[in-house]
Amino acid sequence: MSIDSAIFLFTFLPLLLILEAVIRPIRAKNVFLCLAGLIFYAFGELWALAALIASALVNWALGLWAMRGAKMAVACAAVLNLALLGACKYLGFFGEGLALIGVPLNLPAIVAPAGVSFFTFKGISYVVDAYRRPEDGSKNFFRVLFYISFLPEIMSGPLSRFGNFEGQLASRERSIERMAHGLRRFILGLAKKLLLSGGCAILVDAAFSAGEALDARMAWLGAIFYSLQLYFDFSGYSDMAVGLGAMLGFECPENFNYPYAATSITDFWRRWHITLSSWFRDYLYIPLGGSRRGKWRTAFNKAVVFVLCGLWHGANMTFVLWGAWHALLSALESLKVLDVARWRKTAVGRAISRVYTLLAVCLGFAMFRAESVSQGFEIIGAMFAGWDFTLAGELLLARSVDGYTLAVLVLSAVFSLPVLRKMRDFAKRSGERVERNLELASYFGCLALVVVCASALASGGFAPFIYFQF
C-alpha cells in the first residue's frame, strides 16, 4: 500500500484521522499511531515487518549501550545496519562485480524490504546521537520503535532525528488551522505526484525506450522531463509526509527547498533531499574531517560522500557514476577550479551559474534514469551529437509532444521554482486582507486538485513512487 493509492486515500487515511482524533490521552494516541505505522508497513511483506521490528530492537539495545559511553556500540550499529542494507540491496551487485574480476560466486539477489535504506539510516543516527548526547537516546523501546516506524516517514523519509521526534511525544500542537495546513500540503504533494510527475513520465518513458529513433531532441526532452519527474515524485512524497505529520500533530523536517533555483552543485545539495544530505554530512563527512584539513582533503571527503550517496540509491553502476559526477563537480567547486562564488558577483555570472547547475544536474539524472551505463552514455551522447534526424525520430517526437506535454512543462516550471513563495511574500506585504484572500483561494484550489487527482486515480494511471525502490 502506498500513500497515494486509492485504498490509503479513501479508506486507511480517513480511519486513521478519525480514530486518532477520537482517542484523547496522548500516550494512547502514540500507541495507536505506532500500531498504524506497523499495520501500514505490513501491507508489503510480513518478513519485511519482522526485519523492521528487529532493526528497531537491535538499535534500541545498542542505544542503551551507547548512552553509557560505549564507542563500540556505534561501530556495531554501523556494521549491523549496513550489513542488513547490503544483504538486502547489494548481494547480487557484489556477486556481479566479483565475477568481472574472475571470482565466480553466485550470490542471491534479495528483494529489499520497502524503506530499508531509510530505517537503517535512522537506526545508525539514533545510536550515534545516543553516544554523542545520552539525552537523545531512550530506555523505552516503544519510543524507538515508534520513531523507526513513524507512518509518514516509514517508506521514503524524511530522515528525522530521534531527539526532535521524541520531543513531540509528550505534547504537540493540535489545531484546526494546523490540520488544514497539513491537509493542503498533503493534497499539493499528491497533485505533484499524480499530475506533474505522472505527466512527465509519459515523455520520459518514450525517450528512454526510443531505440534507433533517439535523436538530440528526444534525448534532451527525456533528460529534462526526467529531472522534473524525479523532483515532483520525491518532493510530492515529502510534501505528503510533512502534511500527514502536521495533520497528526507532528512536525516533520523539510526535504526540498527549490533545488532547481540553485546556483552551484554545492547549493543544489543544500536544497535537494535535505535530510539525506544532512545525514551524510553529520555521520560521514564531518567524521572524515569535513573541511578542517585543507582544501584537498575537503574535496576528497566530498568525493567519498557523493560516491557512497550514489551507491545508497541502488545496486547499479548508473547510480555510482551519478554520484561520481556530483563528486567531481563538488570537488572542483571546493578547489575553486569552478569558482562559482566569483561568478555570482555579476548578473551575467549568476545566469551562467544557474545554467551550469541545471545542465550538470540534468546530465547526471540522464545517467541516473538509464537502465545501464551504456544506455546512459547513449542518451548523453545523443544530447550533443544526435543531430541526424530520421523519420522514426520525427514520428516519435510527434507522438510524444502535444499540448498536454507543453502544459505539464509550464506547470512544472512554475512549481519547481519559488513562484508561489514569492506570491505569498507579496500577499503578506500587501496587507492582511490580500493574504487572507490568497489563503482562501489556495484551499479552493486544493478542492479542485482533489477532484482532478481522484480522476487520475480512477483512470488507472497509478505508479509507485520512484524513491520506494531506493
C-alpha positions in Angstrom: 0.0 0.0 0.0 1.3 3.4 -0.9 0.1 6.8 0.5 -1.0 7.9 -3.0 -3.1 4.7 -3.6 -6.9 4.7 -3.6 -7.1 2.3 -0.6 -4.9 4.6 1.5 -6.6 7.8 0.5 -10.2 6.8 0.8 -10.1 4.1 3.5 -6.9 4.0 5.6 -6.3 7.7 5.9 -9.9 8.7 6.9 -10.0 5.9 9.5 -6.6 6.9 10.8 -7.5 10.6 11.2 -10.9 9.8 12.8 -9.6 7.3 15.3 -6.6 9.5 16.2 -9.0 12.4 16.9 -11.3 10.2 19.0 -8.5 8.9 21.2 -7.8 11.5 23.8 -4.8 10.6 26.0 -1.6 11.4 24.2 0.0 8.2 25.3 -2.8 6.2 23.8 -2.5 8.3 20.6 1.2 7.4 20.4 0.4 3.7 20.8 -2.3 3.9 18.1 -0.1 5.7 15.6 2.8 3.3 16.2 0.4 0.3 15.5 -1.0 2.1 12.5 2.5 2.6 11.1 3.3 -1.1 11.6 0.0 -2.2 10.0 0.6 0.1 7.1 4.1 -1.4 6.6 2.7 -4.9 7.0 0.7 -4.4 3.7 4.0 -5.2 2.0 5.6 -8.4 3.3 5.4 -9.8 6.8 9.1 -10.7 6.7 9.8 -7.1 6.0 7.8 -6.0 9.0 9.8 -8.6 11.1 13.1 -7.1 9.7 11.9 -3.5 10.7 11.0 -4.5 14.2 14.2 -6.5 14.7 16.2 -3.5 13.4 14.4 -1.2 16.0 15.1 -3.7 18.8 18.8 -4.1 17.9 19.3 -0.3 17.6 17.5 0.3 20.9 19.8 -2.1 22.6 22.8 -0.6 21.0 21.5 2.8 22.0 21.4 1.8 25.7 25.0 0.7 25.4 26.0 3.9 23.6 24.3 6.0 26.3 26.8 4.6 28.8 29.6 5.9 26.7 30.5 2.7 24.7 32.0 3.8 21.5 31.9 0.2 20.3 28.1 0.5 20.2 28.5 3.0 17.4 30.7 0.6 15.4 28.3 -2.2 16.0 25.4 -0.1 14.8 27.2 0.9 11.6 28.3 -2.7 10.9 24.9 -4.3 11.6 22.7 -1.7 9.9 25.0 -1.6 6.8 25.1 -5.4 6.8 21.3 -5.5 6.7 21.3 -2.9 4.0 24.0 -4.7 2.0 22.3 -8.1 2.3 19.0 -6.7 1.1 20.2 -4.5 -1.7 23.7 -5.3 -2.9 24.4 -9.1 -2.7 23.7 -9.6 -6.4 25.6 -6.5 -7.3 28.7 -7.6 -5.4 28.4 -11.0 -7.0 28.4 -9.5 -10.5 31.5 -7.4 -9.5 33.4 -10.4 -8.3 32.6 -12.3 -11.5 34.1 -9.4 -13.5 37.5 -9.9 -11.8 37.4 -13.7 -12.2 35.9 -14.7 -8.9 32.7 -16.6 -9.7 30.4 -16.5 -6.7 26.7 -17.0 -7.1 25.2 -14.5 -4.5 21.4 -14.3 -4.4 19.6 -11.0 -5.2 17.2 -10.5 -2.3 14.0 -8.4 -2.7 14.7 -5.5 -0.4 12.1 -4.5 2.2 10.4 -1.2 1.4 12.2 1.7 3.0 15.2 -0.3 4.2 17.6 2.4 3.1 15.7 4.8 5.4 15.1 2.8 8.5 18.7 1.5 8.6 20.0 5.1 8.4 17.6 6.1 11.1 19.0 3.3 13.2 22.6 4.5 12.7 21.7 8.1 13.5 19.8 7.1 16.7 22.8 5.1 18.1 25.4 7.8 17.1 23.3 10.6 18.7 22.7 8.5 21.8 26.5 8.1 22.1 27.2 11.8 21.5 24.4 13.1 23.7 22.9 10.4 26.0 19.8 12.6 26.5 19.0 11.9 22.8 18.6 8.2 23.5 15.8 6.4 25.3 15.4 3.5 27.7 11.9 3.0 26.3 11.8 0.5 23.4 8.4 1.7 22.3 9.7 5.2 21.6 12.4 3.9 19.4 10.1 1.6 17.6 7.6 4.5 17.0 10.5 6.6 15.7 11.6 3.9 13.3 8.1 3.0 12.1 6.5 6.5 12.1 3.9 6.2 9.3 4.6 9.4 7.3 8.3 8.7 7.1 8.5 4.9 7.0 8.7 4.4 3.3 10.9 7.2 2.0 11.8 9.6 4.8 12.3 12.4 5.5 15.2 11.2 7.7 14.2 12.9 11.0 16.3 12.7 14.2 15.2 10.9 17.3 15.8 13.9 19.6 13.4 16.1 17.6 10.9 13.3 17.2 10.9 12.3 20.9 10.2 15.9 22.0 6.8 15.7 20.3 5.7 12.5 22.0 4.7 14.1 25.3 2.9 17.1 23.8 2.3 18.6 20.3 0.3 21.4 18.9 -3.1 20.5 17.6 -5.5 23.0 16.0 -7.9 23.3 13.1 -5.6 25.7 11.4 -2.7 23.3 11.6 -4.8 20.4 10.4 -6.0 22.5 7.4 -2.4 23.5 6.5 -1.4 19.9 6.7 -4.2 18.7 4.5 -3.4 21.4 2.0 0.2 20.4 1.9 -0.8 16.7 1.6 -3.1 17.5 -1.4 -0.4 19.6 -3.1 2.1 16.7 -2.8 -0.5 14.3 -4.2 -1.0 16.5 -7.2 2.7 16.8 -7.7 3.0 13.0 -7.8 -0.1 12.1 -9.9 -0.4 15.1 -12.2 3.1 16.6 -12.7 5.4 13.6 -12.1 2.9 11.3 -13.9 2.6 13.7 -16.8 6.4 13.9 -17.2 6.7 10.1 -17.1 5.0 9.7 -20.4 7.6 11.5 -22.4 10.5 10.1 -20.2 9.4 6.6 -20.9 9.2 7.3 -24.6 12.7 8.9 -24.7 14.4 6.2 -22.8 12.9 3.4 -24.9 13.3 5.2 -28.2 16.0 2.9 -29.6 17.0 3.8 -33.1 14.5 6.7 -33.1 16.6 8.5 -30.4 18.0 11.9 -31.5 19.1 15.1 -29.8 15.6 16.4 -29.4 14.2 13.3 -27.6 17.4 12.9 -25.6 17.2 16.5 -24.2 13.4 16.2 -23.6 13.9 12.9 -21.9 16.6 14.2 -19.6 14.8 17.5 -18.8 11.5 15.8 -18.2 13.1 13.1 -16.0 14.7 15.8 -13.9 11.2 17.2 -13.4 9.6 13.8 -12.9 12.0 12.8 -10.2 11.7 16.1 -8.4 7.9 16.1 -8.4 7.8 12.4 -7.5 10.0 12.7 -4.4 9.1 16.3 -3.4 5.5 15.3 -3.8 6.0 12.4 -1.4 7.9 14.6 1.0 5.0 17.2 0.9 2.6 14.4 1.7 4.7 13.1 4.6 5.1 16.6 6.1 1.4 17.3 5.6 0.3 14.0 7.1 2.6 14.6 10.0 1.1 18.0 10.6 -2.4 16.5 10.5 -1.3 14.2 13.3 0.3 17.0 15.2 3.9 16.2 14.3 6.5 18.5 12.6 8.5 16.5 10.1 11.7 18.0 8.6 11.6 19.7 5.2 13.3 17.8 2.4 13.4 20.2 -0.5 13.9 23.9 -1.0 13.5 24.7 -4.7 16.7 22.8 -5.8 16.4 23.9 -9.4 16.9 27.5 -8.3 20.4 26.5 -7.1 23.5 28.3 -8.4 26.0 25.5 -7.9 26.2 21.8 -7.2 27.0 22.6 -3.6 24.0 24.8 -3.4 21.9 22.2 -5.1 22.7 19.6 -2.4 21.7 22.1 0.3 18.2 22.2 -1.4 17.8 18.6 -2.7 16.9 15.7 -0.3 18.0 17.9 2.6 17.7 15.3 5.3 19.8 12.8 3.4 22.4 15.4 2.7 22.4 16.4 6.4 22.7 12.7 7.4 25.8 12.2 5.2 27.2 15.5 6.5 26.8 14.7 10.2 27.6 11.0 10.2 30.2 10.6 7.4 31.6 13.9 6.0 32.4 15.6 9.4 33.8 12.3 10.9 36.1 12.1 7.9 37.4 15.5 8.7 34.9 17.7 6.9 36.6 20.9 5.7 39.0 21.1 8.6 42.1 19.6 7.0 42.7 21.7 3.9 41.1 22.1 0.5 42.4 18.9 -1.0 41.1 16.8 2.0 37.8 18.6 1.8 37.5 17.8 -1.9 38.4 14.1 -1.2 35.8 13.9 1.7 33.1 15.3 -0.5 34.0 12.8 -3.3 33.7 9.9 -0.9 30.3 11.1 0.4 28.9 11.6 -3.1 30.1 8.2 -4.4 28.6 6.5 -1.4 25.4 8.6 -1.8 25.1 7.3 -5.3 25.6 3.7 -4.2 23.0 4.2 -1.5 20.4 4.7 -4.2 20.8 1.2 -5.6 22.9 -1.7 -6.8 23.6 -0.3 -10.3 26.7 1.4 -11.7 24.5 4.1 -13.1 23.9 5.3 -9.6 27.6 5.1 -8.8 28.5 7.2 -11.8 25.8 9.7 -11.0 27.4 10.0 -7.5 30.9 10.3 -9.0 29.7 13.0 -11.4 28.4 15.1 -8.4 31.6 14.2 -6.5 33.7 15.6 -9.3 31.8 18.8 -9.7 31.6 19.4 -5.9 35.3 18.8 -5.6 36.1 21.2 -8.4 33.9 23.8 -6.7 35.7 23.3 -3.4 39.1 23.7 -5.1 37.9 26.9 -6.8 38.5 25.4 -10.2 34.9 26.1 -10.8 34.8 29.4 -8.9 31.0 29.7 -8.7 31.2 32.3 -5.9 33.1 34.7 -8.1 30.6 34.1 -11.0 27.7 35.2 -8.8 29.2 38.7 -8.3 27.6 39.9 -11.6 24.2 39.4 -13.2 25.7 37.6 -16.2 27.8 35.4 -13.9 24.7 34.5 -11.8 22.9 33.5 -15.0 25.9 31.4 -16.1 26.0 29.7 -12.6 22.3 28.7 -12.9 22.7 27.3 -16.4 25.8 25.4 -15.4 24.0 23.9 -12.4 20.8 22.9 -14.3 22.9 21.4 -17.1 25.1 19.4 -14.7 22.1 18.1 -12.8 20.3 17.2 -16.0 23.2 15.3 -17.4 23.6 13.4 -14.1 19.9 12.5 -14.0 20.2 11.1 -17.6 22.6 8.5 -16.2 20.6 8.1 -13.1 17.5 7.1 -15.1 19.2 4.8 -17.5 18.8 1.1 -17.3 22.5 0.6 -17.8 25.7 2.6 -18.1 25.7 2.0 -21.9 22.2 3.4 -22.2 23.2 6.4 -20.1 26.1 7.3 -22.3 23.9 6.7 -25.3 21.4 9.2 -24.1 24.1 11.8 -23.1 25.8 11.2 -26.5 22.6 11.8 -28.4 22.1 15.1 -26.4 25.2 16.5 -28.0 25.7 14.5 -31.2 22.3 13.2 -32.2 21.5 15.8 -34.9 20.8 13.4 -37.7 17.1 13.4 -37.7 15.2 10.3 -39.1 11.6 9.6 -40.0 11.4 7.4 -36.9 12.6 10.2 -34.8 10.1 12.7 -36.3 7.2 10.3 -35.7 8.3 9.6 -32.1 8.6 13.3 -31.4 5.2 14.0 -32.9 3.6 11.2 -30.8 5.3 12.3 -27.6 5.0 16.1 -27.7 1.5 17.6 -27.7 -0.5 20.3 -25.9 -0.7 18.2 -22.7 3.1 17.8 -22.6 3.6 21.5 -23.0 1.1 22.3 -20.3 2.9 19.9 -17.9 6.2 21.6 -18.8 4.8 25.1 -18.0 3.2 23.9 -14.7 6.4 22.1 -13.8 8.5 25.2 -14.3 6.1 27.2 -12.1 6.1 24.7 -9.2 9.8 23.8 -9.4 10.8 27.5 -8.9 9.9 29.8 -5.9 6.9 31.4 -7.8 4.3 30.5 -5.2 6.6 31.6 -2.3 7.0 35.0 -3.9 3.3 35.3 -4.3 2.8 34.5 -0.6 5.5 37.1 0.3 3.8 39.7 -1.9 0.4 38.9 -0.2 2.0 39.4 3.2 3.4 42.8 2.2 0.1 43.8 0.6 -1.9 43.5 3.8 -3.9 41.1 5.9 -6.9 41.2 3.5 -4.9 40.2 0.5 -3.1 37.5 2.4 -6.5 36.1 3.7 -8.0 36.1 0.2 -4.9 34.3 -1.2 -5.2 31.8 1.6 -8.8 31.1 0.9 -8.1 30.8 -2.8 -5.5 28.2 -2.1 -8.0 26.0 -0.3 -10.5 26.2 -3.1 -7.6 25.3 -5.5 -6.9 22.3 -3.3 -10.6 21.1 -3.6 -10.2 21.3 -7.4 -7.0 19.3 -7.2 -8.7 16.6 -5.2 -11.2 16.1 -8.0 -8.5 16.0 -10.6 -6.4 13.6 -8.6 -9.3 11.3 -8.0 -10.0 11.3 -11.7 -6.3 10.4 -12.4 -6.5 7.5 -9.9 -9.8 6.3 -11.4 -8.2 6.3 -14.9 -5.8 3.6 -13.7 -2.7 5.9 -14.0 -1.2 4.9 -10.7 2.5 4.3 -10.5 4.6 3.7 -7.3 6.9 6.5 -6.0 10.3 6.3 -7.7 12.1 6.6 -4.3 10.3 3.5 -3.0 12.9 1.4 -4.9 15.7 3.1 -3.0 
